[in-house]
Amino acid sequence: MKNDPVRTAIFPVAGLGTRFLPATKATPKELLPVIDTPLIQYAIDEARAAGIERMVFVSHPSKASIERHVRHDADLSRMLRSKGKNGVARTLEAACLNEGEHEVVFVMQDEPLGLGHAVNCAAPHALPGAVAVILPDDLILGGRGCLAEMVDAYEHGKAGHLVAAMEVAPDAVSSYGILAPRSIEGPMIFASGMVEKPAIDAAPSRQAVVGRYVLDGSIFADLDALTPGAGGEYQLTDAIAAGIGRVGLAGYAFSGKRFDCGSKTGMLAAILHVARSNPDYADVLEEFCNLQAATAPAAA
């Protein structure tokens, strides 16, 4: 049996980015760059590579600059071309979403009521069938693209809810939702459930759920039925758990490398990873490494 194509991607981008203050006081965290490419751009490109037709951005009124980045700016392109900067104009035009090829929708989440609430804000705009959810501050680099891999696996798979999964260190288990595996078929980890942020001695595995989801369309009914948890927030994991008995749940062991760019250390790791793969930055990295070696204390 083949599942229907995944046509909608939801981008929850309403968060305040408090861990990056003061940088995010005026600049949304999704626009923070990994060298010269904002996090949201990586997420958009990943959705495009997965064949997504409609992209729904769940934003906040204070973050209008995200919409400016996403949409084509004809005035800016004309100004750049008038100054002979045709290459820069072409780069910007390629980065933005062409609404002749992709539908773009912005909706507002006025209150921080959790990831489940953010996803449900997009419900009126989702095309029929399963939906993808992309958390831009979970940056996944390499391979075909994590979402493209997951969409392909979903359309040919047996689980109605599919989540990106990776094995984490024992001391990191309590920071994630953890799958309870029941069988493994290639990259698919079929699960009987998941436990939110368990202690390591209570965790059913070390397979952690990270920021990519392909969810059966029934997720919206399960979100509607939720009651708020701690802090008045509606948790996406609770809605996923509610549907496991009906539609099934699997993790997908993606091929790329994931960086938690919601943290400063994760963002730095992503920047260094991208820099290391580009010869334009080789001299800077070599100079830094040589300086570190020269100033390191000698071994006893």
C-alpha positions as CSV (number, residue, x, y, z in Angstrom):
1,M,0.0,0.0,0.0
2,K,1.3,3.4,-0.9
3,N,0.4,6.5,1.1
4,D,-0.7,9.7,-0.6
5,P,1.9,12.3,-1.4
6,V,3.0,14.8,1.3
7,R,2.0,18.2,-0.2
8,T,2.1,20.6,2.8
9,A,5.0,21.7,5.1
10,I,4.5,23.6,8.3
11,F,7.2,25.8,9.7
12,P,6.7,26.9,13.3
13,V,8.7,30.1,13.5
14,A,6.8,32.1,16.2
15,G,9.3,31.5,19.0
16,L,11.2,34.3,20.7
17,G,14.6,32.8,20.6
18,T,15.5,33.8,24.1
19,R,18.6,31.7,24.2
20,F,20.2,34.0,21.6
21,L,19.3,37.3,23.2
22,P,20.4,40.1,22.6
23,A,21.0,38.9,19.0
24,T,17.3,38.0,18.6
25,K,15.9,41.1,20.1
26,A,15.6,42.6,16.6
27,T,16.4,39.6,14.4
28,P,14.4,36.4,14.5
29,K,16.4,33.3,15.4
30,E,15.3,31.7,12.1
31,L,17.2,34.5,10.2
32,L,20.4,33.9,12.1
33,P,23.0,32.8,9.5
34,V,25.2,29.8,9.3
35,I,27.9,32.0,7.7
36,D,25.8,33.6,5.0
37,T,22.7,31.4,4.8
38,P,19.8,31.9,7.4
39,L,18.4,28.8,9.1
40,I,15.0,29.4,7.5
41,Q,16.6,29.2,4.1
42,Y,18.0,25.7,4.8
43,A,14.5,24.6,5.9
44,I,12.9,26.1,2.8
45,D,15.4,24.4,0.5
46,E,14.9,21.1,2.3
47,A,11.1,21.4,1.7
48,R,11.6,22.2,-1.9
49,A,13.8,19.2,-2.4
50,A,11.1,17.0,-0.9
51,G,8.5,18.2,-3.5
52,I,6.4,20.2,-1.1
53,E,3.7,22.3,-2.8
54,R,2.3,24.5,0.0
55,M,4.5,26.0,2.7
56,V,2.7,27.4,5.8
57,F,4.7,29.6,8.1
58,V,3.3,29.9,11.6
59,S,4.9,33.2,12.7
60,H,4.4,36.1,15.2
61,P,3.4,39.7,14.4
62,S,6.8,40.9,15.7
63,K,8.7,38.7,13.1
64,A,7.6,40.4,9.8
65,S,11.2,40.1,8.5
66,I,10.8,36.4,8.0
67,E,8.0,37.0,5.5
68,R,10.2,39.6,3.8
69,H,13.0,37.0,3.5
70,V,10.7,34.3,2.2
71,R,8.9,36.3,-0.5
72,H,10.3,37.8,-3.7
73,D,11.3,41.5,-3.3
74,A,11.0,43.0,-6.7
75,D,12.2,46.5,-5.7
76,L,15.4,45.1,-4.1
77,S,16.1,43.0,-7.2
78,R,15.6,46.1,-9.5
79,M,17.9,48.2,-7.3
80,L,20.7,45.5,-7.3
81,R,20.5,45.1,-11.1
82,S,20.5,48.9,-11.6
83,K,23.9,48.9,-9.8
84,G,25.2,46.0,-11.8
85,K,24.9,43.5,-9.1
86,N,23.2,40.9,-11.2
87,G,24.8,37.9,-9.5
88,V,23.6,39.0,-6.1
89,A,20.1,39.6,-7.5
90,R,20.0,36.2,-9.0
91,T,21.1,34.6,-5.7
92,L,18.3,36.4,-3.8
93,E,15.7,35.5,-6.5
94,A,16.7,31.8,-6.3
95,A,16.5,31.8,-2.5
96,C,13.0,33.2,-2.2
97,L,9.9,31.2,-2.9
98,N,8.4,31.6,-6.3
99,E,4.7,31.6,-5.8
100,G,4.2,30.3,-9.3
101,E,5.8,27.1,-8.1
102,H,5.0,27.0,-4.4
103,E,2.0,28.3,-2.4
104,V,3.1,30.4,0.5
105,V,0.9,31.1,3.6
106,F,1.7,33.1,6.7
107,V,-0.5,32.6,9.8
108,M,0.1,34.2,13.2
109,Q,0.5,32.5,16.6
110,D,0.0,35.4,18.9
111,E,0.6,33.5,22.2
112,P,3.4,31.0,23.0
113,L,1.2,28.0,23.6
114,G,3.5,25.2,22.5
115,L,4.5,23.4,19.4
116,G,1.2,21.5,19.2
117,H,-0.7,24.8,19.2
118,A,1.6,26.2,16.5
119,V,1.0,23.3,14.2
120,N,-2.7,23.5,14.8
121,C,-2.7,27.1,13.7
122,A,-1.8,25.8,10.2
123,A,-4.7,23.4,10.1
124,P,-7.1,25.5,7.9
125,H,-4.3,25.9,5.3
126,A,-3.1,22.3,5.1
127,L,-3.8,20.4,1.8
128,P,-5.5,17.0,2.2
129,G,-3.4,14.1,3.5
130,A,-0.3,14.0,5.6
131,V,1.6,17.1,6.5
132,A,5.3,17.7,7.2
133,V,6.6,19.8,10.1
134,I,10.1,21.4,9.9
135,L,11.8,23.0,12.9
136,P,14.3,25.4,11.3
137,D,16.6,25.5,14.3
138,D,17.2,21.8,13.9
139,L,19.6,22.0,11.0
140,I,20.2,18.7,9.1
141,L,22.9,18.8,6.5
142,G,24.0,16.2,3.9
143,G,22.4,13.4,1.9
144,R,19.3,14.1,-0.2
145,G,17.8,16.1,2.5
146,C,16.2,14.7,5.6
147,L,12.6,15.6,4.6
148,A,13.0,14.2,1.1
149,E,14.2,10.9,2.6
150,M,11.3,10.9,5.1
151,V,8.6,11.8,2.5
152,D,9.8,9.0,0.2
153,A,9.9,6.5,3.2
154,Y,6.4,7.7,4.3
155,E,4.8,7.3,0.8
156,H,6.1,3.7,0.6
157,G,5.9,2.9,4.2
158,K,3.5,1.5,6.8
159,A,3.3,4.2,9.5
160,G,0.9,7.1,9.6
161,H,3.2,9.2,11.8
162,L,6.9,9.3,10.9
163,V,9.4,11.2,13.0
164,A,13.1,11.9,12.4
165,A,15.2,9.9,14.9
166,M,18.8,9.7,16.0
167,E,20.6,7.9,18.7
168,V,21.9,10.3,21.4
169,A,24.4,9.9,24.2
170,P,23.0,8.6,27.5
171,D,23.4,12.0,29.2
172,A,21.3,13.6,26.5
173,V,18.3,11.3,26.7
174,S,16.5,13.4,29.3
175,S,16.4,16.3,26.8
176,Y,14.4,14.6,24.1
177,G,11.3,12.6,23.3
178,I,12.5,9.0,23.2
179,L,11.0,6.2,21.0
180,A,10.0,2.8,22.4
181,P,11.1,0.6,19.5
182,R,9.3,-2.7,18.6
183,S,11.0,-3.6,15.3
184,I,13.6,-2.1,12.9
185,E,13.4,-2.4,9.1
186,G,16.4,-0.6,7.5
187,P,16.1,3.1,8.5
188,M,12.6,2.6,9.8
189,I,12.2,2.2,13.6
190,F,8.7,1.1,14.3
191,A,7.6,2.1,17.7
192,S,4.9,1.3,20.2
193,G,5.1,4.8,21.8
194,M,7.5,7.5,23.0
195,V,8.4,8.9,26.3
196,E,9.0,12.6,26.8
197,K,12.3,13.5,28.4
198,P,12.8,10.4,30.5
199,A,15.6,9.7,32.9
200,I,18.2,7.4,31.3
201,D,17.3,4.5,33.6
202,A,13.6,4.8,32.6
203,A,14.2,5.4,28.9
204,P,13.0,2.7,26.5
205,S,15.9,3.4,24.1
206,R,18.3,6.2,23.1
207,Q,16.4,6.9,19.8
208,A,15.6,10.6,20.1
209,V,13.0,12.5,18.1
210,V,14.4,15.6,16.4
211,G,12.8,18.4,14.4
212,R,11.3,16.7,11.3
213,Y,7.9,15.1,11.2
214,V,5.6,13.6,8.6
215,L,2.2,13.3,10.2
216,D,-1.1,11.7,9.2
217,G,-3.8,14.2,8.5
218,S,-5.7,13.0,11.7
219,I,-3.1,14.9,13.7
220,F,-5.3,18.0,13.6
221,A,-8.2,16.2,15.2
222,D,-5.9,14.9,17.9
223,L,-4.5,18.4,18.5
224,D,-8.1,19.8,18.8
225,A,-8.8,17.2,21.5
226,L,-5.7,18.0,23.6
227,T,-5.8,19.7,27.0
228,P,-3.0,22.0,27.9
229,G,-0.1,20.7,29.9
230,A,2.6,22.5,32.0
231,G,2.6,26.2,31.4
232,G,-0.6,26.1,29.4
233,E,1.2,24.6,26.4
234,Y,-0.2,22.1,23.9
235,Q,2.4,19.4,23.1
236,L,2.8,18.0,19.6
237,T,4.1,14.7,21.1
238,D,0.9,14.2,23.1
239,A,-1.2,14.5,19.9
240,I,1.2,12.1,18.1
241,A,0.9,9.6,21.0
242,A,-2.9,9.8,20.9
243,G,-2.9,8.5,17.3
244,I,-0.4,5.7,17.5
245,G,-3.0,3.0,18.0
246,R,-4.9,4.1,14.9
247,V,-2.2,5.1,12.4
248,G,1.1,3.8,13.8
249,L,4.4,5.5,14.6
250,A,7.9,5.0,13.2
251,G,11.2,6.8,13.6
252,Y,13.4,7.4,10.5
253,A,17.2,7.2,10.8
254,F,18.1,10.0,8.4
255,S,21.5,10.1,6.7
256,G,22.5,13.7,7.3
257,K,24.2,15.3,10.3
258,R,22.0,17.2,12.7
259,F,22.9,20.4,14.5
260,D,20.8,21.9,17.4
261,C,21.0,25.5,16.3
262,G,18.6,26.5,19.0
263,S,21.7,26.4,21.2
264,K,24.8,28.5,20.9
265,T,27.2,25.4,20.9
266,G,25.1,23.8,18.2
267,M,25.1,26.9,16.0
268,L,28.9,27.2,16.4
269,A,29.3,23.6,15.4
270,A,27.1,24.1,12.3
271,I,29.2,27.2,11.3
272,L,32.4,25.3,11.7
273,H,31.1,22.3,9.8
274,V,30.0,24.4,6.9
275,A,33.2,26.4,6.9
276,R,35.3,23.2,6.9
277,S,33.5,21.9,3.8
278,N,34.2,25.1,1.8
279,P,37.8,25.8,0.6
280,D,37.1,29.6,0.7
281,Y,37.5,29.3,4.5
282,A,40.4,26.9,4.7
283,D,43.0,29.6,5.4
284,V,41.0,31.1,8.3
285,L,40.5,27.7,9.9
286,E,44.1,26.7,9.4
287,E,45.3,30.0,10.9
288,F,43.0,29.5,13.9
289,C,44.1,25.9,14.4
290,N,47.8,26.8,14.2
291,L,47.2,29.6,16.7
292,Q,45.5,27.2,19.1
293,A,48.4,24.7,18.7
294,A,51.0,27.4,19.3
295,T,49.3,28.7,22.5
296,A,48.3,25.3,24.0
297,P,50.3,24.4,27.1
298,A,53.0,21.9,26.6
299,A,52.3,18.3,27.9
300,A,53.9,17.5,31.2
